[in-house]
Amino acid sequence: MLKTNKVIILLLFLFTSSATMADSRSAVVSLIMDAKTYFENDQLEQSAALLERALRIMPHDPYLWHNLAGVRLTQEDWNRAANLAKKSNSLAGDDSTYKELRVRNWVLITQACEGMGNNKCTDEARSRAQALLRN
């Protein structure tokens, strides 16, 4: 199985960030915290289901998309993980507030590409993450 400790750290940080950003949406905050608990207890499908519910309420939150991508990566659902991280990056746009999130998304995409055995994809995603870190 993929080394998930990096993914877990990444998710725990972003669950907190997303909850802080959404404090006016108590339903979303509750869903995120419950999803975090399920994730920590290796109940990944339940975690994903709660994040999907949160996304129905806040479909434009790039942190929620990233967190769902992280759950799918942990499940080794490589294609879905990469696509969800790309969606997160798309929603984040070029806003400098989301730079760290975009880097994390490219790292996640790199891991998903490695899981798929796609060297070209892996190299491209890694380059994108490194380029963002340099700027």
URWO-V967675 format. One record per residue. N is the residue number from 0. RES is the residue in one letter. PHI is phi in radians with two decimals (none if undefined). Layout:
BEGIN
{{N | RES | PHI} {N | RES | PHI}}
END
This chain:
BEGIN
{{0 | M | none} {1 | L | -1.04} {2 | K | -1.16} {3 | T | -1.58} {4 | N | -1.07} {5 | K | -1.18} {6 | V | -1.13} {7 | I | -1.09} {8 | I | -1.05} {9 | L | -1.04} {10 | L | -1.16} {11 | L | -1.07} {12 | F | -1.10} {13 | L | -1.36} {14 | F | -1.09} {15 | T | -1.15} {16 | S | -1.06} {17 | S | -1.14} {18 | A | -1.12} {19 | T | -1.10} {20 | M | -1.17} {21 | A | -1.90} {22 | D | -1.08} {23 | S | -1.38} {24 | R | -1.93} {25 | S | -1.05} {26 | A | -1.12} {27 | V | -1.19} {28 | V | -1.04} {29 | S | -1.08} {30 | L | -1.09} {31 | I | -1.12} {32 | M | -1.16} {33 | D | -1.15} {34 | A | -1.09} {35 | K | -1.07} {36 | T | -1.09} {37 | Y | -1.05} {38 | F | -1.05} {39 | E | -1.11} {40 | N | -1.73} {41 | D | 1.01} {42 | Q | -1.78} {43 | L | -1.20} {44 | E | -1.17} {45 | Q | -1.17} {46 | S | -1.06} {47 | A | -1.09} {48 | A | -1.08} {49 | L | -1.20} {50 | L | -1.13} {51 | E | -1.12} {52 | R | -1.12} {53 | A | -1.08} {54 | L | -1.18} {55 | R | -1.18} {56 | I | -1.47} {57 | M | -2.22} {58 | P | -1.22} {59 | H | -1.85} {60 | D | -1.55} {61 | P | -1.14} {62 | Y | -1.18} {63 | L | -1.09} {64 | W | -1.09} {65 | H | -1.11} {66 | N | -1.07} {67 | L | -1.11} {68 | A | -1.06} {69 | G | -1.13} {70 | V | -1.12} {71 | R | -1.12} {72 | L | -1.10} {73 | T | -1.07} {74 | Q | -1.39} {75 | E | 1.09} {76 | D | -1.64} {77 | W | -1.00} {78 | N | -1.07} {79 | R | -1.11} {80 | A | -1.04} {81 | A | -1.10} {82 | N | -1.15} {83 | L | -1.18} {84 | A | -1.15} {85 | K | -1.13} {86 | K | -1.09} {87 | S | -1.04} {88 | N | -1.09} {89 | S | -1.08} {90 | L | -1.23} {91 | A | -1.22} {92 | G | 1.05} {93 | D | -1.73} {94 | D | -1.02} {95 | S | -1.10} {96 | T | -1.11} {97 | Y | -1.77} {98 | K | -1.01} {99 | E | -1.08} {100 | L | -1.10} {101 | R | -1.10} {102 | V | -1.07} {103 | R | -1.06} {104 | N | -1.10} {105 | W | -1.17} {106 | V | -1.15} {107 | L | -1.08} {108 | I | -1.10} {109 | T | -1.01} {110 | Q | -1.13} {111 | A | -1.14} {112 | C | -1.12} {113 | E | -1.07} {114 | G | -1.07} {115 | M | -1.40} {116 | G | 1.30} {117 | N | -1.76} {118 | N | -1.13} {119 | K | -1.10} {120 | C | -1.07} {121 | T | -1.04} {122 | D | -1.10} {123 | E | -1.13} {124 | A | -1.13} {125 | R | -1.08} {126 | S | -1.07} {127 | R | -1.12} {128 | A | -1.12} {129 | Q | -1.14} {130 | A | -1.09} {131 | L | -1.13} {132 | L | -1.17} {133 | R | -1.28} {134 | N | -1.58}}
END
